[in-house]
C-alpha cells in the first residue's frame, strides 16, 4: 500500500489579483514543475499552522491562512499526496525562492501556461474557473 502524505499549498494572491507560483528546483522530486508553495503537515498540526510555518521556512515571508480552497488526493507512482490548498494573504515580507528555482506572479487566466505538478492541477483549474 502506498504511503499517504498530507501536504498544504498556499494560494497567495497579490493586489493585482495575481497568484504566486513556485518552480520546483532540479534537486526536488518532480523537478522543474510548478506548484503552490507549501509542504508537509506534521502530525497533529493544524492546517493553518502548517501553511504559515512552511511559507516562513521556504519563502521567508509571513502569511495569514484564510480558508481551505481545494482538497485533492493524487496518486503518484510510489506515494499518494493529499494536497490541501489554502487561500492566504501576504502580511509581511516579500517571498524569496530559497528552495524553489523561481517564483513568479501570474494572473489566473495565464496559469495554464505553466507545467504544473499533477497534484496541483485540480486546484489550478478551480482557480481559473472561479467566479470573482
N, CA, C and O atoms as a GROMACS GRO file, in nm:
protein
  528
    1UNK      N    1   0.084  -0.119   0.000
    1UNK     CA    2   0.000   0.000   0.000
    1UNK      C    3   0.089   0.125   0.000
    1UNK      O    4   0.188   0.133   0.072
    2UNK      N    5   0.050   0.222  -0.081
    2UNK     CA    6   0.129   0.345  -0.092
    2UNK      C    7   0.109   0.432   0.031
    2UNK      O    8   0.000   0.439   0.088
    3UNK      N    9   0.218   0.498   0.069
    3UNK     CA   10   0.214   0.590   0.182
    3UNK      C   11   0.136   0.715   0.141
    3UNK      O   12   0.154   0.767   0.030
    4UNK      N   13   0.051   0.764   0.231
    4UNK     CA   14  -0.026   0.887   0.208
    4UNK      C   15   0.043   1.002   0.281
    4UNK      O   16   0.065   0.996   0.402
    5UNK      N   17   0.076   1.106   0.207
    5UNK     CA   18   0.140   1.223   0.265
    5UNK      C   19   0.044   1.340   0.255
    5UNK      O   20  -0.008   1.371   0.148
    6UNK      N   21   0.021   1.406   0.370
    6UNK     CA   22  -0.068   1.523   0.374
    6UNK      C   23   0.017   1.649   0.356
    6UNK      O   24   0.112   1.673   0.430
    7UNK      N   25  -0.021   1.728   0.256
    7UNK     CA   26   0.056   1.846   0.218
    7UNK      C   27  -0.037   1.966   0.208
    7UNK      O   28  -0.153   1.954   0.166
    8UNK      N   29   0.015   2.084   0.246
    8UNK     CA   30  -0.060   2.208   0.227
    8UNK      C   31   0.010   2.294   0.123
    8UNK      O   32   0.133   2.295   0.114
    9UNK      N   33  -0.070   2.364   0.043
    9UNK     CA   34  -0.017   2.457  -0.056
    9UNK      C   35  -0.085   2.592  -0.039
    9UNK      O   36  -0.205   2.600  -0.015
   10UNK      N   37  -0.006   2.698  -0.052
   10UNK     CA   38  -0.059   2.833  -0.032
   10UNK      C   39  -0.097   2.897  -0.165
   10UNK      O   40  -0.017   2.902  -0.258
   11UNK      N   41  -0.220   2.944  -0.172
   11UNK     CA   42  -0.263   3.025  -0.286
   11UNK      C   43  -0.258   3.169  -0.237
   11UNK      O   44  -0.348   3.218  -0.168
   12UNK      N   45  -0.148   3.235  -0.274
   12UNK     CA   46  -0.124   3.373  -0.229
   12UNK      C   47  -0.153   3.465  -0.347
   12UNK      O   48  -0.092   3.452  -0.453
   13UNK      N   49  -0.246   3.556  -0.326
   13UNK     CA   50  -0.285   3.649  -0.432
   13UNK      C   51  -0.236   3.789  -0.395
   13UNK      O   52  -0.250   3.832  -0.280
   14UNK      N   53  -0.178   3.860  -0.493
   14UNK     CA   54  -0.131   3.996  -0.464
   14UNK      C   55  -0.239   4.099  -0.497
   14UNK      O   56  -0.351   4.063  -0.536
   15UNK      N   57  -0.206   4.226  -0.482
   15UNK     CA   58  -0.303   4.334  -0.504
   15UNK      C   59  -0.346   4.346  -0.651
   15UNK      O   60  -0.446   4.410  -0.681
   16UNK      N   61  -0.269   4.285  -0.742
   16UNK     CA   62  -0.304   4.285  -0.884
   16UNK      C   63  -0.382   4.160  -0.925
   16UNK      O   64  -0.398   4.132  -1.043
   17UNK      N   65  -0.431   4.087  -0.825
   17UNK     CA   66  -0.504   3.961  -0.847
   17UNK      C   67  -0.420   3.855  -0.917
   17UNK      O   68  -0.473   3.773  -0.992
   18UNK      N   69  -0.289   3.859  -0.893
   18UNK     CA   70  -0.200   3.757  -0.948
   18UNK      C   71  -0.169   3.655  -0.839
   18UNK      O   72  -0.168   3.686  -0.720
   19UNK      N   73  -0.144   3.531  -0.883
   19UNK     CA   74  -0.119   3.419  -0.792
   19UNK      C   75   0.030   3.387  -0.790
   19UNK      O   76   0.095   3.387  -0.894
   20UNK      N   77   0.083   3.360  -0.671
   20UNK     CA   78   0.224   3.324  -0.659
   20UNK      C   79   0.244   3.177  -0.700
   20UNK      O   80   0.181   3.088  -0.644
   21UNK      N   81   0.331   3.155  -0.798
   21UNK     CA   82   0.362   3.022  -0.849
   21UNK      C   83   0.509   2.992  -0.823
   21UNK      O   84   0.595   3.079  -0.841
   22UNK      N   85   0.538   2.869  -0.781
   22UNK     CA   86   0.675   2.832  -0.745
   22UNK      C   87   0.723   2.717  -0.834
   22UNK      O   88   0.654   2.617  -0.851
   23UNK      N   89   0.843   2.733  -0.891
   23UNK     CA   90   0.903   2.630  -0.977
   23UNK      C   91   0.991   2.539  -0.892
   23UNK      O   92   1.086   2.585  -0.828
   24UNK      N   93   0.958   2.409  -0.892
   24UNK     CA   94   1.036   2.312  -0.817
   24UNK      C   95   1.178   2.306  -0.874
   24UNK      O   96   1.196   2.303  -0.996
   25UNK      N   97   1.277   2.303  -0.786
   25UNK     CA   98   1.416   2.302  -0.831
   25UNK      C   99   1.454   2.164  -0.885
   25UNK      O  100   1.382   2.066  -0.865
   26UNK      N  101   1.567   2.158  -0.952
   26UNK     CA  102   1.613   2.032  -1.010
   26UNK      C  103   1.650   1.930  -0.903
   26UNK      O  104   1.662   1.811  -0.933
   27UNK      N  105   1.670   1.974  -0.779
   27UNK     CA  106   1.703   1.883  -0.669
   27UNK      C  107   1.578   1.822  -0.604
   27UNK      O  108   1.590   1.725  -0.528
   28UNK      N  109   1.461   1.875  -0.633
   28UNK     CA  110   1.338   1.827  -0.571
   28UNK      C  111   1.280   1.710  -0.650
   28UNK      O  112   1.314   1.689  -0.767
   29UNK      N  113   1.193   1.633  -0.584
   29UNK     CA  114   1.112   1.536  -0.657
   29UNK      C  115   1.025   1.616  -0.753
   29UNK      O  116   0.992   1.732  -0.724
   30UNK      N  117   0.988   1.560  -0.865
   30UNK     CA  118   0.911   1.631  -0.968
   30UNK      C  119   0.980   1.763  -1.005
   30UNK      O  120   0.919   1.869  -0.997
   31UNK      N  121   1.107   1.756  -1.046
   31UNK     CA  122   1.182   1.878  -1.078
   31UNK      C  123   1.122   1.954  -1.195
   31UNK      O  124   1.062   1.896  -1.286
   32UNK      N  125   1.140   2.086  -1.190
   32UNK     CA  126   1.101   2.176  -1.298
   32UNK      C  127   0.952   2.178  -1.330
   32UNK      O  128   0.911   2.213  -1.440
   33UNK      N  129   0.871   2.140  -1.231
   33UNK     CA  130   0.726   2.155  -1.243
   33UNK      C  131   0.684   2.266  -1.146
   33UNK      O  132   0.750   2.290  -1.045
   34UNK      N  133   0.575   2.332  -1.179
   34UNK     CA  134   0.525   2.442  -1.097
   34UNK      C  135   0.430   2.389  -0.990
   34UNK      O  136   0.365   2.286  -1.008
   35UNK      N  137   0.423   2.461  -0.879
   35UNK     CA  138   0.336   2.423  -0.769
   35UNK      C  139   0.297   2.546  -0.688
   35UNK      O  140   0.354   2.654  -0.703
   36UNK      N  141   0.198   2.525  -0.601
   36UNK     CA  142   0.169   2.625  -0.499
   36UNK      C  143   0.266   2.595  -0.386
   36UNK      O  144   0.276   2.480  -0.343
   37UNK      N  145   0.339   2.696  -0.336
   37UNK     CA  146   0.439   2.668  -0.232
   37UNK      C  147   0.373   2.616  -0.105
   37UNK      O  148   0.258   2.648  -0.075
   38UNK      N  149   0.447   2.536  -0.032
   38UNK     CA  150   0.396   2.478   0.091
   38UNK      C  151   0.477   2.356   0.127
   38UNK      O  152   0.595   2.348   0.093
   39UNK      N  153   0.415   2.262   0.197
   39UNK     CA  154   0.489   2.142   0.236
   39UNK      C  155   0.406   2.050   0.323
   39UNK      O  156   0.285   2.065   0.337
   40UNK      N  157   0.477   1.955   0.383
   40UNK     CA  158   0.412   1.851   0.461
   40UNK      C  159   0.352   1.906   0.590
   40UNK      O  160   0.407   1.995   0.655
   41UNK      N  161   0.237   1.849   0.626
   41UNK     CA  162   0.171   1.879   0.753
   41UNK      C  163   0.228   1.781   0.855
   41UNK      O  164   0.227   1.660   0.834
   42UNK      N  165   0.277   1.835   0.965
   42UNK     CA  166   0.332   1.748   1.070
   42UNK      C  167   0.218   1.684   1.148
   42UNK      O  168   0.105   1.732   1.147
   43UNK      N  169   0.250   1.575   1.216
   43UNK     CA  170   0.149   1.502   1.293
   43UNK      C  171   0.083   1.595   1.396
   43UNK      O  172   0.152   1.667   1.469
   44UNK      N  173  -0.048   1.591   1.402
   44UNK     CA  174  -0.130   1.672   1.494
   44UNK      C  175  -0.118   1.823   1.472
   44UNK      O  176  -0.150   1.900   1.562
   45UNK      N  177  -0.071   1.865   1.354
   45UNK     CA  178  -0.056   2.007   1.324
   45UNK      C  179  -0.181   2.058   1.252
   45UNK      O  180  -0.232   1.991   1.162
   46UNK      N  181  -0.229   2.174   1.292
   46UNK     CA  182  -0.342   2.238   1.224
   46UNK      C  183  -0.298   2.282   1.084
   46UNK      O  184  -0.182   2.319   1.065
   47UNK      N  185  -0.390   2.277   0.988
   47UNK     CA  186  -0.357   2.317   0.850
   47UNK      C  187  -0.305   2.460   0.843
   47UNK      O  188  -0.205   2.487   0.776
   48UNK      N  189  -0.372   2.551   0.912
   48UNK     CA  190  -0.332   2.693   0.909
   48UNK      C  191  -0.192   2.711   0.967
   48UNK      O  192  -0.112   2.788   0.914
   49UNK      N  193  -0.162   2.640   1.074
   49UNK     CA  194  -0.030   2.648   1.136
   49UNK      C  195   0.076   2.593   1.040
   49UNK      O  196   0.184   2.651   1.025
   50UNK      N  197   0.043   2.482   0.974
   50UNK     CA  198   0.138   2.419   0.881
   50UNK      C  199   0.172   2.511   0.764
   50UNK      O  200   0.288   2.523   0.728
   51UNK      N  201   0.072   2.576   0.706
   51UNK     CA  202   0.099   2.659   0.588
   51UNK      C  203   0.176   2.784   0.626
   51UNK      O  204   0.265   2.827   0.552
   52UNK      N  205   0.145   2.844   0.739
   52UNK     CA  206   0.219   2.963   0.786
   52UNK      C  207   0.365   2.924   0.812
   52UNK      O  208   0.456   2.997   0.773
   53UNK      N  209   0.387   2.810   0.876
   53UNK     CA  210   0.523   2.762   0.906
   53UNK      C  211   0.600   2.733   0.777
   53UNK      O  212   0.714   2.777   0.762
   54UNK      N  213   0.538   2.659   0.685
   54UNK     CA  214   0.605   2.622   0.561
   54UNK      C  215   0.644   2.745   0.477
   54UNK      O  216   0.754   2.750   0.423
   55UNK      N  217   0.555   2.842   0.468
   55UNK     CA  218   0.585   2.961   0.387
   55UNK      C  219   0.695   3.044   0.454
   55UNK      O  220   0.780   3.101   0.386
   56UNK      N  221   0.694   3.051   0.586
   56UNK     CA  222   0.801   3.120   0.658
   56UNK      C  223   0.935   3.051   0.630
   56UNK      O  224   1.035   3.118   0.604
   57UNK      N  225   0.937   2.917   0.635
   57UNK     CA  226   1.060   2.841   0.611
   57UNK      C  227   1.107   2.852   0.466
   57UNK      O  228   1.225   2.877   0.440
   58UNK      N  229   1.015   2.834   0.371
   58UNK     CA  230   1.050   2.827   0.228
   58UNK      C  231   1.068   2.963   0.162
   58UNK      O  232   1.158   2.980   0.079
   59UNK      N  233   0.983   3.058   0.196
   59UNK     CA  234   0.980   3.186   0.124
   59UNK      C  235   1.020   3.306   0.207
   59UNK      O  236   1.026   3.419   0.157
   60UNK      N  237   1.049   3.283   0.336
   60UNK     CA  238   1.096   3.390   0.426
   60UNK      C  239   1.001   3.510   0.430
   60UNK      O  240   1.045   3.625   0.429
   61UNK      N  241   0.871   3.482   0.435
   61UNK     CA  242   0.772   3.588   0.449
   61UNK      C  243   0.659   3.536   0.537
   61UNK      O  244   0.652   3.417   0.567
   62UNK      N  245   0.572   3.626   0.578
   62UNK     CA  246   0.464   3.590   0.669
   62UNK      C  247   0.330   3.600   0.597
   62UNK      O  248   0.301   3.699   0.530
   63UNK      N  249   0.250   3.495   0.612
   63UNK     CA  250   0.117   3.494   0.552
   63UNK      C  251   0.012   3.471   0.660
   63UNK      O  252   0.042   3.429   0.772
   64UNK      N  253  -0.109   3.500   0.624
   64UNK     CA  254  -0.225   3.468   0.706
   64UNK      C  255  -0.305   3.365   0.628
   64UNK      O  256  -0.340   3.388   0.512
   65UNK      N  257  -0.335   3.252   0.691
   65UNK     CA  258  -0.416   3.149   0.626
   65UNK      C  259  -0.562   3.189   0.638
   65UNK      O  260  -0.610   3.217   0.748
   66UNK      N  261  -0.633   3.192   0.527
   66UNK     CA  262  -0.774   3.225   0.529
   66UNK      C  263  -0.858   3.098   0.522
   66UNK      O  264  -0.874   3.032   0.625
   67UNK      N  265  -0.911   3.060   0.405
   67UNK     CA  266  -0.996   2.941   0.401
   67UNK      C  267  -0.936   2.833   0.312
   67UNK      O  268  -0.860   2.861   0.219
   68UNK      N  269  -0.972   2.708   0.343
   68UNK     CA  270  -0.934   2.597   0.258
   68UNK      C  271  -1.002   2.617   0.123
   68UNK      O  272  -1.122   2.643   0.116
   69UNK      N  273  -0.924   2.606   0.016
   69UNK     CA  274  -0.976   2.630  -0.118
   69UNK      C  275  -1.007   2.499  -0.190
   69UNK      O  276  -1.111   2.488  -0.255
   70UNK      N  277  -0.918   2.402  -0.180
   70UNK     CA  278  -0.934   2.278  -0.255
   70UNK      C  279  -0.866   2.164  -0.178
   70UNK      O  280  -0.763   2.185  -0.113
   71UNK      N  281  -0.924   2.046  -0.185
   71UNK     CA  282  -0.870   1.927  -0.117
   71UNK      C  283  -0.872   1.814  -0.219
   71UNK      O  284  -0.978   1.774  -0.267
   72UNK      N  285  -0.754   1.763  -0.253
   72UNK     CA  286  -0.744   1.663  -0.360
   72UNK      C  287  -0.634   1.562  -0.325
   72UNK      O  288  -0.528   1.600  -0.277
   73UNK      N  289  -0.660   1.435  -0.350
   73UNK     CA  290  -0.558   1.333  -0.332
   73UNK      C  291  -0.515   1.283  -0.469
   73UNK      O  292  -0.598   1.240  -0.550
   74UNK      N  293  -0.385   1.289  -0.493
   74UNK     CA  294  -0.329   1.244  -0.621
   74UNK      C  295  -0.238   1.125  -0.596
   74UNK      O  296  -0.156   1.126  -0.504
   75UNK      N  297  -0.254   1.024  -0.679
   75UNK     CA  298  -0.172   0.904  -0.666
   75UNK      C  299  -0.057   0.909  -0.766
   75UNK      O  300  -0.077   0.905  -0.888
   76UNK      N  301   0.065   0.919  -0.712
   76UNK     CA  302   0.186   0.912  -0.794
   76UNK      C  303   0.230   0.766  -0.798
   76UNK      O  304   0.165   0.679  -0.741
   77UNK      N  305   0.341   0.740  -0.866
   77UNK     CA  306   0.389   0.602  -0.881
   77UNK      C  307   0.418   0.535  -0.747
   77UNK      O  308   0.382   0.419  -0.727
   78UNK      N  309   0.482   0.608  -0.655
   78UNK     CA  310   0.524   0.548  -0.528
   78UNK      C  311   0.450   0.596  -0.404
   78UNK      O  312   0.456   0.532  -0.300
   79UNK      N  313   0.380   0.709  -0.414
   79UNK     CA  314   0.311   0.766  -0.298
   79UNK      C  315   0.177   0.826  -0.339
   79UNK      O  316   0.149   0.849  -0.457
   80UNK      N  317   0.095   0.852  -0.236
   80UNK     CA  318  -0.028   0.928  -0.256
   80UNK      C  319  -0.011   1.060  -0.181
   80UNK      O  320   0.033   1.062  -0.067
   81UNK      N  321  -0.047   1.169  -0.247
   81UNK     CA  322  -0.035   1.301  -0.186
   81UNK      C  323  -0.174   1.362  -0.171
   81UNK      O  324  -0.247   1.378  -0.269
   82UNK      N  325  -0.209   1.395  -0.047
   82UNK     CA  326  -0.332   1.468  -0.019
   82UNK      C  327  -0.294   1.615  -0.010
   82UNK      O  328  -0.242   1.660   0.092
   83UNK      N  329  -0.320   1.690  -0.119
   83UNK     CA  330  -0.285   1.831  -0.125
   83UNK      C  331  -0.406   1.916  -0.090
   83UNK      O  332  -0.509   1.910  -0.156
   84UNK      N  333  -0.391   1.993   0.016
   84UNK     CA  334  -0.496   2.084   0.060
   84UNK      C  335  -0.445   2.226   0.034
   84UNK      O  336  -0.351   2.272   0.100
   85UNK      N  337  -0.507   2.294  -0.063
   85UNK     CA  338  -0.464   2.431  -0.091
   85UNK      C  339  -0.548   2.527  -0.008
   85UNK      O  340  -0.668   2.507   0.012
   86UNK      N  341  -0.482   2.630   0.040
   86UNK     CA  342  -0.542   2.727   0.131
   86UNK      C  343  -0.522   2.867   0.075
   86UNK      O  344  -0.410   2.905   0.040
   87UNK      N  345  -0.629   2.943   0.066
   87UNK     CA  346  -0.616   3.083   0.025
   87UNK      C  347  -0.548   3.159   0.139
   87UNK      O  348  -0.588   3.148   0.255
   88UNK      N  349  -0.446   3.235   0.103
   88UNK     CA  350  -0.365   3.304   0.203
   88UNK      C  351  -0.344   3.449   0.163
   88UNK      O  352  -0.357   3.487   0.046
   89UNK      N  353  -0.309   3.529   0.262
   89UNK     CA  354  -0.280   3.670   0.238
   89UNK      C  355  -0.138   3.697   0.288
   89UNK      O  356  -0.101   3.659   0.399
   90UNK      N  357  -0.060   3.763   0.204
   90UNK     CA  358   0.075   3.804   0.241
   90UNK      C  359   0.063   3.920   0.339
   90UNK      O  360   0.002   4.022   0.306
   91UNK      N  361   0.121   3.906   0.458
   91UNK     CA  362   0.107   4.015   0.556
   91UNK      C  363   0.240   4.081   0.592
   91UNK      O  364   0.241   4.192   0.647
   92UNK      N  365   0.353   4.015   0.562
   92UNK     CA  366   0.483   4.078   0.589
   92UNK      C  367   0.591   4.014   0.503
   92UNK      O  368   0.595   3.892   0.487
   93UNK      N  369   0.678   4.099   0.450
   93UNK     CA  370   0.791   4.049   0.372
   93UNK      C  371   0.756   4.028   0.226
   93UNK      O  372   0.641   4.044   0.184
   94UNK      N  373   0.858   3.992   0.150
   94UNK     CA  374   0.844   3.961   0.008
   94UNK      C  375   0.891   3.818  -0.011
   94UNK      O  376   1.000   3.782   0.034
   95UNK      N  377   0.812   3.734  -0.078
   95UNK     CA  378   0.854   3.594  -0.098
   95UNK      C  379   0.988   3.585  -0.170
   95UNK      O  380   1.012   3.653  -0.270
   96UNK      N  381   1.077   3.500  -0.116
   96UNK     CA  382   1.210   3.477  -0.173
   96UNK      C  383   1.224   3.327  -0.198
   96UNK      O  384   1.192   3.246  -0.112
   97UNK      N  385   1.271   3.290  -0.317
   97UNK     CA  386   1.289   3.148  -0.351
   97UNK      C  387   1.416   3.096  -0.283
   97UNK      O  388   1.526   3.117  -0.333
   98UNK      N  389   1.400   3.027  -0.171
   98UNK     CA  390   1.516   2.968  -0.103
   98UNK      C  391   1.531   2.821  -0.140
   98UNK      O  392   1.643   2.769  -0.142
   99UNK      N  393   1.420   2.753  -0.169
   99UNK     CA  394   1.423   2.611  -0.206
   99UNK      C  395   1.381   2.591  -0.352
   99UNK      O  396   1.423   2.496  -0.417
  100UNK      N  397   1.298   2.679  -0.402
  100UNK     CA  398   1.248   2.670  -0.539
  100UNK      C  399   1.347   2.735  -0.636
  100UNK      O  400   1.428   2.818  -0.596
  101UNK      N  401   1.338   2.695  -0.764
  101UNK     CA  402   1.424   2.754  -0.866
  101UNK      C  403   1.381   2.896  -0.900
  101UNK      O  404   1.463   2.980  -0.937
  102UNK      N  405   1.249   2.922  -0.888
  102UNK     CA  406   1.196   3.051  -0.932
  102UNK      C  407   1.058   3.073  -0.873
  102UNK      O  408   0.985   2.977  -0.847
  103UNK      N  409   1.022   3.199  -0.852
  103UNK     CA  410   0.887   3.239  -0.812
  103UNK      C  411   0.837   3.341  -0.912
  103UNK      O  412   0.912   3.430  -0.952
  104UNK      N  413   0.711   3.328  -0.952
  104UNK     CA  414   0.651   3.430  -1.039
  104UNK      C  415   0.508   3.458  -0.994
  104UNK      O  416   0.443   3.372  -0.934
  105UNK      N  417   0.461   3.578  -1.024
  105UNK     CA  418   0.322   3.616  -1.003
  105UNK      C  419   0.254   3.607  -1.138
  105UNK      O  420   0.303   3.662  -1.236
  106UNK      N  421   0.141   3.537  -1.144
  106UNK     CA  422   0.073   3.516  -1.271
  106UNK      C  423  -0.077   3.536  -1.254
  106UNK      O  424  -0.135   3.496  -1.153
  107UNK      N  425  -0.140   3.599  -1.354
  107UNK     CA  426  -0.285   3.615  -1.348
  107UNK      C  427  -0.351   3.478  -1.363
  107UNK      O  428  -0.295   3.387  -1.424
  108UNK      N  429  -0.471   3.464  -1.307
  108UNK     CA  430  -0.542   3.336  -1.312
  108UNK      C  431  -0.557   3.284  -1.454
  108UNK      O  432  -0.539   3.165  -1.479
  109UNK      N  433  -0.591   3.374  -1.547
  109UNK     CA  434  -0.614   3.327  -1.685
  109UNK      C  435  -0.487   3.276  -1.753
  109UNK      O  436  -0.495   3.211  -1.857
  110UNK      N  437  -0.370   3.305  -1.696
  110UNK     CA  438  -0.244   3.257  -1.755
  110UNK      C  439  -0.184   3.137  -1.682
  110UNK      O  440  -0.076   3.091  -1.718
  111UNK      N  441  -0.253   3.086  -1.581
  111UNK     CA  442  -0.198   2.975  -1.504
  111UNK      C  443  -0.174   2.850  -1.589
  111UNK      O  444  -0.080   2.774  -1.564
  112UNK      N  445  -0.258   2.827  -1.689
  112UNK     CA  446  -0.241   2.708  -1.775
  112UNK      C  447  -0.114   2.713  -1.859
  112UNK      O  448  -0.075   2.612  -1.917
  113UNK      N  449  -0.049   2.828  -1.866
  113UNK     CA  450   0.073   2.839  -1.947
  113UNK      C  451   0.192   2.769  -1.880
  113UNK      O  452   0.296   2.750  -1.944
  114UNK      N  453   0.177   2.730  -1.754
  114UNK     CA  454   0.284   2.663  -1.681
  114UNK      C  455   0.263   2.512  -1.680
  114UNK      O  456   0.151   2.463  -1.695
  115UNK      N  457   0.372   2.440  -1.663
  115UNK     CA  458   0.368   2.293  -1.650
  115UNK      C  459   0.359   2.262  -1.501
  115UNK      O  460   0.459   2.268  -1.429
  116UNK      N  461   0.237   2.230  -1.453
  116UNK     CA  462   0.210   2.211  -1.311
  116UNK      C  463   0.236   2.068  -1.266
  116UNK      O  464   0.223   1.974  -1.344
  117UNK      N  465   0.274   2.052  -1.139
  117UNK     CA  466   0.283   1.919  -1.078
  117UNK      C  467   0.142   1.860  -1.080
  117UNK      O  468   0.045   1.932  -1.055
  118UNK      N  469   0.127   1.731  -1.110
  118UNK     CA  470  -0.006   1.672  -1.124
  118UNK      C  471  -0.101   1.696  -1.006
  118UNK      O  472  -0.220   1.719  -1.028
  119UNK      N  473  -0.052   1.692  -0.884
  119UNK     CA  474  -0.139   1.711  -0.767
  119UNK      C  475  -0.198   1.852  -0.762
  119UNK      O  476  -0.305   1.872  -0.704
  120UNK      N  477  -0.129   1.950  -0.821
  120UNK     CA  478  -0.174   2.089  -0.816
  120UNK      C  479  -0.277   2.124  -0.924
  120UNK      O  480  -0.349   2.223  -0.911
  121UNK      N  481  -0.286   2.044  -1.028
  121UNK     CA  482  -0.370   2.077  -1.144
  121UNK      C  483  -0.518   2.099  -1.109
  121UNK      O  484  -0.576   2.196  -1.157
  122UNK      N  485  -0.582   2.013  -1.026
  122UNK     CA  486  -0.723   2.039  -0.995
  122UNK      C  487  -0.746   2.175  -0.927
  122UNK      O  488  -0.846   2.241  -0.954
  123UNK      N  489  -0.656   2.217  -0.839
  123UNK     CA  490  -0.670   2.348  -0.774
  123UNK      C  491  -0.649   2.460  -0.875
  123UNK      O  492  -0.717   2.562  -0.870
  124UNK      N  493  -0.555   2.441  -0.968
  124UNK     CA  494  -0.531   2.540  -1.073
  124UNK      C  495  -0.658   2.558  -1.156
  124UNK      O  496  -0.702   2.671  -1.182
  125UNK      N  497  -0.718   2.446  -1.196
  125UNK     CA  498  -0.841   2.453  -1.276
  125UNK      C  499  -0.954   2.522  -1.200
  125UNK      O  500  -1.028   2.601  -1.257
  126UNK      N  501  -0.967   2.491  -1.071
  126UNK     CA  502  -1.072   2.556  -0.990
  126UNK      C  503  -1.047   2.705  -0.980
  126UNK      O  504  -1.141   2.784  -0.985
  127UNK      N  505  -0.921   2.745  -0.964
  127UNK     CA  506  -0.888   2.888  -0.959
  127UNK      C  507  -0.923   2.960  -1.087
  127UNK      O  508  -0.979   3.069  -1.085
  128UNK      N  509  -0.890   2.897  -1.202
  128UNK     CA  510  -0.918   2.957  -1.332
  128UNK      C  511  -1.068   2.976  -1.352
  128UNK      O  512  -1.113   3.076  -1.407
  129UNK      N  513  -1.146   2.878  -1.305
  129UNK     CA  514  -1.291   2.882  -1.324
  129UNK      C  515  -1.366   2.956  -1.214
  129UNK      O  516  -1.488   2.970  -1.221
  130UNK      N  517  -1.295   3.003  -1.116
  130UNK     CA  518  -1.357   3.072  -1.001
  130UNK      C  519  -1.424   3.202  -1.044
  130UNK      O  520  -1.369   3.279  -1.123
  131UNK      N  521  -1.540   3.223  -0.992
  131UNK     CA  522  -1.610   3.350  -1.017
  131UNK      C  523  -1.564   3.453  -0.916
  131UNK      O  524  -1.552   3.424  -0.797
  132UNK      N  525  -1.537   3.570  -0.964
  132UNK     CA  526  -1.483   3.676  -0.877
  132UNK      C  527  -1.592   3.733  -0.788
  132UNK      O  528  -1.566   3.822  -0.708
   0.00000   0.00000   0.00000
